[in-house]
Amino acid sequence: MICQHRDAPWPIEDRCTAEATHYLRDAGGKRIGVWCEKHANEIAAEYREKLGWDWTMALIQEEDR
């Protein structure tokens, strides 16, 4: 799996090409998507700071990749 992070919708070259290593989960435990560790951290921190959302990161297990 590849990280879902993109700086902009287009062009596709702006997409992160790192392997997705983490799920993000909302406060209810719903899986939001998959990202590399760097982008998962950034998203969780930004949403907590700006929106007060408590999203958590969960490591993607090897057998799920």
N, C-alpha and C positions, 0 to 999 in steps of 0.2 A: 504494500500500500504506500502511496505517496501522500505527503503532507497536503492538506486542503488549502493552505494559506496562499492567498494571491494579493498582490498590492493593488490590483485593479482587475476588473472583469476581462479586459483585453489589453494587450495581446497575451496569448497563452504563455509567452516567454517570461512574463512577470510572476509566474507561479513558482512556489518553492519546490525544489526537486528532491529534498531530503526524504528519507524514509519516515513514515508516520510511526511514532513510537508510543503515543499517548492518546487515549480517549479524553474528551471533555464531557463532564456530566453536569447537568443542572442541579439545583437544590433538591429536586424530587428524584434524582438518580437517573433521569433519562439521558441516554447517550446522545450527545450533540454532534459529534464528528470526530475525525482523526487528524492529528497534527504531529509535527516533530516536537521535541521537548521545548525548544526555544519558542516556537510560536504558541504552543499550548500555554506556557508560562505567561507570555505577553498578553494573550487573550484573557486568561483568567484574572490576571492582575488589573487589566484595563476595565473589564466589566465590573469587577468588585469596586474599583475606585470611582468610576463614572456612573454606574447604574445601581450599585449596591447588591448585585447578583452574586450569589455564592456558588460559583462553578468550581468543580474540583477536577483534578487530573487523575487518570488511572492508567497505569502501564499496560500496553497491549502485550499479552503473553505470546511467546514464540509460536505456539500452536495455532494462534488466531491470525497470524500474518500470512 
